[in-house]
Amino acid sequence: MKIILVISFLVLLQSGCTKLDTELYDRIPADEYTADPILRMSPIYSPMREFLDWGGWWFAQEITGDGVTAPTRGGDWDDGGKWRVLHQHTWDNNTEAINSMWSRFYTGVQEANKFIEEMQPLVGEEVIDEAIAKAKILRSYYYYLLIDNYGHVPYLADFLDAPQQPLRNFRHEIFAEILSEIEESLPMVQPSISTTGVNQGMVYSLLAKLYLNHTVYTGTVNPEYWQRAEAYSDSVMLLGQYSLEPDALGPFTATNQNSPENIWVIPYHTDRYEGFNLHMRTLHYNSNLTFDMVVGPWNGFAVMEDHFNTYQEGDRRRDGFLVGQQYTFTGEPITDQGAGGIPLVFDPHIPSLVLGAGNTPSEIRNSGARVVKFEIPRGARENLSSHFPIFRYADVLLMKAEARIRQGLDGDLWVNQVRQRADPGAAPWTGVTLDMLLAERGREMFWEAHRRQDLIRFGRFNAPWWEKPASSPDRNTFPVPMWAIDVNPNLVEEPVSLN
């Protein structure tokens, strides 16, 4: 039997830290529900579980941008330079995150194709038709990630008859194909308040995102597509089931499962759906004392000072960072025992990307504001239980505003809803420009894996910023992983048409 992209499985064998389970996305074992096809879709969702960690997706979207950094701290966090090459846009096709994304995305495609073929003999039953429609939408979601990150990639919609060594197809044709498939499948998706499975809000948000990025994917500007991006943003709003939280940090609490901003999420859980450990990567070794944690964090990721400074004093989102003297959960000042007992003080200033000889112990270990945008509850462990939003309502409002501005229309109302939720005392903006909107997206969507795509869409991804020189336009996509080329030499050939 031919299996779609043999390379998808080979990478799982090669990436030593990969989990091969198929735990159901909403934490119900799939084999207990063989009568309901929608509850058998767990393997299609499964690759998303690793998006924030070994799957590489979060790293590739945030560390490559202008807000998050992973400095080398003396003997820690060099890791063969894998963080530094993302920051400085000097990656190659052996970089870990780039390798990992490819395999996860194509595993999702493969599982969707398998499910669709298994269900095909039963077409005509309403529940089957809806399940197939959702699987096609999920397959299109993975292809959206593939063309967004890699450009020209193989497009395969078969499981049993898939070629083992496919050629790549043109990015703009895959874009058109997935738009068509999503819009054709949309009428089959029934209303639902679920945020963990395919729902109408997710589909509308995905379509708005695709149309908003159409120029990147096609190389052309289509004014009608800006209109469609706005229309699908409106469709989310007209569902009437989403709204902004009163508190700007409300969507990120430890109990955000029922947040009215959630549209589509990865439903992480400390015990039952592990994988959300970004707090471990950003908090200091001794920050366990602040949160009464049962594990010690790893003291890595931080906020670039320039980005931190974009938040005004009254901006509630600024409370998503730790700066200054740190305290235990009972209020005593913490000292950094690993640095000779100096006070644990987080300074937003990071002297350099590589901290070592010539830097003080405090600079090496304690520089950079740390991120607590997602609540870290007292007693937190290595994995959080917060749901991670792929799509949320604030993003939809900002997409609506952007689509209008790109049409030469006024986007003030929708930007101000987000901005003034964060700082009710701020004067409303008038005449919001694309530059203003990009800055606001940077503040609002920080740490949520949107920044790389946003910077590319706004033409800013290759600009110089802290510890990164200007990069070339070829950095707008990642290269096909070397291990994949080794298995399928056709991946270095020129792309061919889908038609």
C-alpha positions, -999 to +999 in steps of 0.1 A: +000+000+000+013+034-009+014+058+020+012+095+014+047+110+017+068+082+031+090+111+043+063+121+068+069+089+087+107+088+083+110+121+101+090+108+130+116+080+133+145+105+130+132+132+154+140+115+187+116+134+209+085+128+189+054+113+205+036+088+183+003+087+202-031+095+187-048+108+218-081+124+208-081+161+204-109+166+230-094+138+252-119+110+244-103+078+231-113+075+195-118+037+195-146+041+220-167+060+194-165+040+162-201+047+154-196+084+152-172+094+124-165+129+137-152+114+170-129+092+149-110+122+135-085+123+164-054+114+143-061+144+120-059+168+149-030+150+166-001+169+150-014+202+164-006+189+199+031+195+193+029+229+176+042+247+207+071+224+213+087+197+192+065+204+162+085+236+157+056+258+145+056+282+174+093+286+173+094+293+136+066+320+139+078+338+170+116+335+172+120+347+136+100+379+144+108+412+161+093+404+196+106+372+210+143+362+215+161+331+228+195+345+239+224+322+246+230+325+284+265+314+291+265+276+288+227+275+284+205+279+254+231+276+226+218+242+215+240+242+184+228+277+174+193+265+165+176+295+182+202+320+169+197+310+132+159+316+136+165+350+152+190+361+126+173+345+095+203+323+088+185+290+090+191+262+064+173+230+056+188+211+085+174+235+112+153+216+137+121+237+137+120+236+099+124+199+098+098+193+125+070+215+109+071+197+076+065+163+091+037+174+114+019+193+086+021+163+062+010+139+089-021+159+093-027+159+055-021+121+054-045+114+082-072+136+066-068+118+033-070+084+050-102+094+069-118+108+038-112+076+018-124+054+047-157+074+048-162+077+011-183+045+007-209+060+031-214+093+014-250+104+015-256+101+053-257+135+068-232+128+096-208+112+072-210+141+048-203+166+076-174+145+088-159+144+054-164+182+050-146+188+083-117+165+073-113+184+040-113+217+059-086+203+083-066+191+053-068+226+038-057+241+071-025+220+070-020+231+034-024+267+045+004+262+069+025+244+043+022+272+017+026+298+043+058+284+056+073+266+026+058+281-005+057+255-033+050+220-018+035+188-030-003+188-030-018+154-025-055+145-019-052+107-020-041+081+005-039+047-011-030+060-045-006+088-035+028+088-052+057+080-030+079+107-046+057+136-056+067+168-072+060+202-057+031+222-069+028+259-073+019+279-042-007+300-059-025+270-073-026+253-039-040+285-025-068+285-050-075+248-044-078+250-007-100+282-010-123+262-032-124+232-010-131+251+022-159+272+006-174+240-009-173+222+024-185+251+046-223+245+041-219+210+056-205+224+089-234+226+114-236+253+141-216+244+172-202+261+203-173+237+204-139+254+201-118+222+198-133+208+166-140+224+132-168+249+137-183+277+116-163+304+134-131+285+127-139+281+090-148+318+086-116+328+104-095+306+082-110+320+051-105+356+063-069+347+070-063+332+036-079+361+017-059+386+039-027+369+029-035+364-008-009+387-021+018+367-003+006+335-018-002+346-053+022+375-059-007+397-071-032+422-055-068+414-059-091+441-044-120+416-044-100+394-020-097+423+005-135+425+003-138+388+010-115+390+039-137+416+054-169+397+046-156+365+063-146+385+094-181+399+094-194+363+092-176+355+125-191+385+142-226+377+129-226+343+145-231+362+178-213+337+199-179+355+203-169+387+221-140+404+237-132+396+273-135+427+295-099+421+306-072+420+279-055+391+297-088+373+302-084+351+272-052+336+287-062+325+322-056+291+335-093+284+331-098+300+297-117+270+283-149+290+281-135+324+271-159+341+247-129+351+226-120+315+218-129+304+183-106+275+177-080+262+202-055+235+210-070+221+242-039+216+264-042+201+298-016+195+325-023+158+327-045+148+298-031+168+269+005+178+275+025+201+252+021+237+265+054+244+282+063+279+270+063+291+306+092+267+313+112+282+284+108+318+296+108+317+334+140+319+354+154+289+372+142+304+405+108+316+392+094+284+407+094+303+440+072+330+425+045+305+414+051+278+440+059+255+411+068+219+417+094+220+388+122+244+380+119+264+348+147+266+322+155+304+319+155+310+282+131+330+260+126+367+267+110+398+251+131+421+229+135+454+247+122+474+217+090+454+216+086+456+254+088+494+251+059+496+227+035+490+256+024+521+274+022+522+312-015+520+312-017+490+288-030+460+307-012+437+283+021+450+298+012+430+329+019+399+308+056+405+314+077+401+345+102+429+351+121+442+382+127+425+415+110+391+417+093+378+448+082+345+462+045+336+463+046+348+500+062+381+491+099+377+500+124+390+475+141+362+455+179+359+451+195+341+422+214+314+441+231+302+409+247+336+405+261+340+440+229+352+457+224+384+437+188+398+437+167+383+410+158+414+390+146+411+354+159+440+333+142+445+299+176+453+284+194+423+269+230+433+261+235+409+232+221+377+216+250+357+229+257+364+266+290+351+280+325+364+284+323+401+292+288+399+307+280+400+344+262+370+359+231+392+362+232+400+325+237+364+315+210+350+337+185+377+344+183+400+314+151+403+294+115+407+305+098+373+309+064+363+295+034+355+317+007+364+292-008+330+297-015+327+335+008+305+355-013+293+384+002+286+418+016+251+418+020+249+380+039+220+365+058+215+333+026+217+312-002+243+315-039+236+312-047+268+293-062+264+258-040+279+231-060+299+206-053+294+169-081+318+161-097+343+186-121+372+183-096+400+188-077+388+158-109+388+137-115+424+147-080+434+136-084+414+104-116+433+097-099+466+102-069+456+080-091+445+052-109+478+053-078+499+054-064+480+024-095+489+005-090+526+014-117+525+041-119+534+077-108+507+102-107+528+133-138+512+151-124+477+151-088+486+161-101+508+189-122+480+204-090+460+209-068+489+218-091+505+244-100+471+259-063+470+268-061+506+280-095+522+286-079+555+293-062+557+259-076+583+235-093+566+205-072+565+173-084+582+142-072+575+107-055+542+116-028+534+091-013+500+082+018+509+102-003+516+133-023+484+128+009+463+125+022+477+157-011+470+174-012+435+161+023+431+176+011+441+210-022+422+209-012+390+192+023+387+209+033+351+218+004+336+198+025+326+167+012+353+143+042+376+140+062+360+112+031+359+089+021+395+099+056+409+092+057+392+058+023+404+048+033+440+057+066+438+040+087+441+072+100+406+078+134+413+062+140+446+079+169+448+104+161+448+141+180+440+174+209+416+167+195+409+132+207+425+100+185+430+070+177+397+054+168+388+018+133+381+004+141+343+001+138+342+039+100+347+035+097+309+031+116+281+047+135+255+026+123+219+022+141+199+049+172+180+038+160+147+052+129+150+030+150+157-001+172+127+007+141+105+005+125+123-024+149+140-048+119+153-067+115+180-040+143+200-055+128+200-090+108+230-103+072+230-092+045+217-116+010+228-122-019+211-104-039+213-136 
